[in-house]
């Protein structure tokens, strides 16, 4: 007599464990595309590469979205479990952030399509931000040890929105998103540093999420410039805060080399892209050659990071190391 198959060994069971942090891959790739485009404007090279990376990022978004939609239909309980997970909950806005980044990348070549994608991304970002924050402050309690820099992701999404939104004419909405993002960033920054200083260290698997500390000020700088069009003292504070956090993370970087690969490694990519973009933008506005070279140096690092992550993720998928139960 045949025995029922366990769900965990069925051929389709990998779909049940297809994680929402996969959307962080799109954030990293689209960040690289935007950084390459910015570099082409600053130093006149790698322009064609930006288009290739952008198309690759859009294809990745389509494939990941389709796969996760099938998961939602076939395994709704698994999606609900991710929504109730203290770490993975924060990755759901990576979906809307991906749309906002795609809109930003499309802005120069297809502004009308960029407008449509931005509206979809902004609406989803607003819904997800309010839903995630409502989940944080609901009746259930979270342990201090469950707080990681990944919780910055919803805040980052809000400051991504104005970068394209201001150029598309959504000025008031862009200021709303910017205000919401900066507010949540400051609140979470206090909470995260309290956790890092006074409580147990972040689990080794999540240590790469420390790099997310760089993203909010770097992206907020880009958003603020898009809204105001000028470099004032507040803009300089945001940019230099990003550099300070980058230096702090660089000191911790040797610890990363001893860690096995996991999806949280993709947390390295988007913040580095944001730092490169912010450096190029500042250089263009104030004529600082030093910041051009900072942007180039960070971009070279970013290319190496994304290339390594794409290759290692492909190997992980082939070896069935990623879509597995924790």
C-alpha positions in Angstrom: 0.0 0.0 0.0 1.4 3.4 -0.9 1.8 6.0 1.8 0.8 9.6 1.4 3.7 11.9 0.4 4.9 14.4 2.9 4.3 17.9 1.6 7.9 18.8 2.2 9.2 16.2 -0.3 6.6 16.8 -3.1 8.1 18.2 -6.3 6.2 21.5 -5.9 7.0 21.9 -2.2 9.8 24.4 -3.1 7.0 26.8 -4.1 5.7 26.7 -0.5 9.0 28.0 0.7 9.6 30.6 -2.0 10.4 33.6 0.3 9.2 37.2 0.0 12.8 38.4 0.5 13.4 37.3 -3.1 12.1 40.8 -4.1 15.3 42.2 -2.5 17.1 40.8 -5.5 15.1 43.2 -7.8 16.0 46.1 -5.5 19.7 45.3 -5.8 19.6 44.9 -9.6 17.5 48.0 -10.2 19.8 49.9 -7.9 22.8 48.8 -10.0 21.0 49.9 -13.2 20.3 53.4 -11.7 23.9 53.7 -10.5 25.3 52.7 -13.9 23.0 55.3 -15.5 24.2 58.0 -13.1 27.8 57.0 -13.8 27.2 57.4 -17.5 26.0 60.9 -16.9 28.9 61.8 -14.6 31.9 60.2 -16.4 30.4 59.2 -19.8 30.9 55.4 -19.7 28.8 52.3 -19.1 25.7 53.8 -20.5 24.6 50.8 -22.5 25.2 48.5 -19.5 22.5 50.4 -17.5 19.9 49.5 -20.1 20.9 45.8 -20.1 20.8 45.6 -16.3 17.4 47.5 -16.2 15.9 44.9 -18.5 17.3 42.1 -16.5 15.9 43.6 -13.3 12.4 44.0 -14.9 12.5 40.3 -16.1 13.5 39.2 -12.6 10.7 41.2 -11.1 8.2 39.6 -13.5 9.4 36.1 -12.7 9.5 36.6 -9.0 6.1 38.3 -8.9 4.5 35.5 -11.0 6.1 32.8 -8.8 5.0 34.5 -5.5 1.5 35.0 -6.9 1.2 31.3 -7.6 2.5 30.6 -4.1 -0.3 32.9 -2.8 -2.9 30.9 -4.7 -1.6 27.5 -3.8 -0.2 28.0 -0.3 -2.0 31.0 1.2 -1.2 29.8 4.7 2.5 29.9 3.9 2.2 33.6 2.8 0.2 34.3 5.9 3.1 32.8 8.0 5.5 35.1 6.3 3.3 38.1 7.0 3.3 37.1 10.7 7.0 36.5 10.7 8.8 39.3 12.7 11.6 39.6 10.1 10.0 38.7 6.8 7.1 41.0 7.4 9.4 44.0 6.7 10.3 42.5 3.3 6.8 42.8 1.8 7.3 46.5 0.9 10.3 45.3 -1.2 7.5 44.5 -3.8 6.4 48.1 -4.0 10.0 49.5 -3.7 10.8 47.3 -6.8 8.0 49.0 -8.7 9.2 52.4 -7.7 12.7 51.7 -8.7 11.5 50.3 -12.1 9.6 53.6 -12.5 12.7 55.6 -11.8 14.7 53.6 -14.3 12.0 54.1 -17.0 11.7 57.8 -16.4 14.2 59.0 -19.1 13.2 56.6 -21.8 9.5 55.9 -21.2 8.0 58.6 -19.0 4.3 57.6 -19.6 5.0 54.0 -18.6 7.0 55.3 -15.7 4.0 57.3 -14.5 1.8 54.2 -14.6 4.3 52.0 -12.8 5.0 54.8 -10.2 1.2 55.1 -9.4 1.0 51.3 -8.9 4.1 51.3 -6.8 3.2 54.3 -4.7 -0.3 53.0 -4.0 1.0 49.6 -3.0 3.8 51.3 -0.9 1.2 53.3 1.1 -0.9 50.2 1.7 2.0 48.1 2.8 3.6 50.7 5.0 0.4 51.3 6.9 -0.2 47.5 7.1 3.3 46.7 8.3 3.4 49.5 10.9 -0.1 48.4 12.0 1.2 44.9 12.4 4.1 46.2 14.5 1.8 48.1 16.9 -1.0 45.5 17.0 -1.9 43.4 20.0 0.9 40.9 19.5 4.2 41.7 21.1 7.7 41.4 19.5 10.8 40.5 21.2 13.8 42.9 21.1 15.9 40.2 19.5 13.4 40.1 16.5 14.3 43.7 15.6 16.9 44.0 12.8 17.9 46.7 10.3 15.6 44.9 7.8 12.8 46.8 9.6 14.1 49.9 7.8 12.8 48.6 4.5 9.3 50.1 4.7 10.8 53.5 5.6 13.2 53.2 2.6 10.3 52.6 0.3 8.7 55.8 1.3 11.8 57.9 0.5 12.3 56.1 -2.8 8.9 57.3 -4.0 9.8 61.1 -4.4 12.8 60.4 -6.6 10.6 59.7 -9.6 7.4 61.2 -8.1 8.7 64.7 -8.0 9.8 64.6 -11.6 6.4 63.2 -12.6 4.6 66.1 -11.0 3.3 64.4 -7.9 4.8 67.0 -5.6 2.5 66.9 -2.6 2.3 63.1 -2.6 6.1 63.0 -2.8 6.4 65.2 0.2 4.0 63.0 2.0 6.0 59.9 1.3 9.3 61.7 2.2 7.9 62.9 5.5 6.6 59.4 6.4 9.8 57.8 5.4 12.1 60.2 7.4 9.8 59.9 10.5 9.8 56.1 10.5 13.6 56.1 9.8 14.3 58.2 12.9 12.0 56.1 15.1 13.5 52.8 13.9 17.1 54.1 14.0 16.7 54.7 17.7 15.1 51.3 18.3 17.7 49.5 16.2 20.7 51.1 17.9 19.1 50.3 21.3 18.9 46.7 20.2 22.4 46.6 18.8 24.1 48.2 21.8 22.1 46.8 24.8 20.9 43.3 23.6 22.2 40.1 22.1 24.0 40.4 18.8 22.1 40.0 15.5 22.0 36.3 14.4 24.8 35.5 12.0 22.5 34.8 9.1 21.0 38.3 9.4 24.3 40.1 10.0 24.5 41.4 6.3 21.3 43.4 7.0 23.5 45.9 8.9 24.3 47.4 5.6 20.7 48.5 5.4 21.7 51.3 7.8 23.2 53.1 4.9 20.1 53.1 2.7 17.7 55.5 4.5 19.9 58.6 4.6 21.4 58.0 1.1 18.0 57.5 -0.5 16.5 60.3 1.6 19.2 62.6 0.2 18.2 61.7 -3.4 14.6 62.3 -2.6 15.2 65.6 -0.9 17.2 66.8 -3.9 14.4 65.7 -6.2 12.0 67.8 -4.1 14.0 70.9 -3.5 16.6 70.9 -6.4 19.3 72.3 -4.1 22.0 71.2 -1.7 21.4 72.8 1.6 22.6 71.9 5.1 19.9 69.3 5.6 20.9 67.6 2.4 24.5 67.5 3.5 23.5 66.0 6.8 21.7 63.2 5.0 24.6 62.5 2.7 27.2 62.5 5.4 25.1 60.4 7.7 25.1 57.8 4.9 28.9 58.0 4.8 29.1 57.6 8.6 26.9 54.5 8.5 28.9 53.1 5.6 32.1 53.5 7.6 30.5 51.7 10.6 29.4 48.9 8.4 32.8 48.6 6.7 34.4 48.0 10.1 32.0 45.0 10.6 32.5 43.7 7.0 35.3 41.2 7.9 32.7 39.2 9.9 30.6 38.7 6.7 33.4 36.6 5.1 32.9 33.8 7.6 29.1 33.5 7.0 27.4 31.0 4.7 25.3 32.4 1.8 21.7 33.2 2.4 19.1 35.6 0.9 19.9 38.3 3.5 23.2 38.7 1.6 21.2 40.7 -0.9 20.8 43.4 1.7 24.4 44.4 0.7 23.4 45.5 -2.8 20.7 48.2 -2.6 22.3 50.4 0.1 25.6 50.3 -1.7 23.7 51.4 -4.9 22.1 54.2 -2.9 25.5 55.4 -1.7 26.9 55.5 -5.2 23.8 57.3 -6.6 24.0 59.9 -3.8 27.7 60.5 -4.4 27.2 61.0 -8.1 24.2 63.4 -7.5 26.1 65.5 -5.0 29.1 65.7 -7.3 26.9 66.9 -10.2 25.3 69.6 -8.1 28.3 71.0 -6.4 31.0 70.1 -8.9 33.0 67.9 -6.5 35.5 65.7 -8.3 36.2 63.9 -5.0 32.6 62.7 -4.9 32.7 61.6 -8.5 35.6 59.2 -7.5 33.7 58.1 -4.4 30.8 57.3 -6.6 33.0 55.4 -9.0 34.7 53.4 -6.2 31.4 52.5 -4.6 30.0 51.5 -8.1 32.9 49.2 -8.7 32.2 47.6 -5.3 28.5 47.3 -6.2 29.2 45.6 -9.5 31.3 43.0 -7.7 28.7 42.5 -5.0 25.7 42.1 -7.4 27.7 39.8 -9.8 28.7 37.6 -6.9 25.2 37.6 -5.5 23.5 36.7 -8.8 26.0 33.8 -9.3 25.7 32.5 -5.8 21.9 32.8 -5.8 21.8 30.8 -9.1 24.0 28.1 -7.5 21.8 28.1 -4.4 18.6 27.6 -6.5 20.2 24.7 -8.4 21.3 23.1 -5.1 17.9 23.6 -3.5 19.5 25.7 -0.7 17.1 28.6 -0.9 13.4 27.6 -1.2 13.6 25.3 1.9 12.0 25.4 5.3 13.9 27.4 8.0 
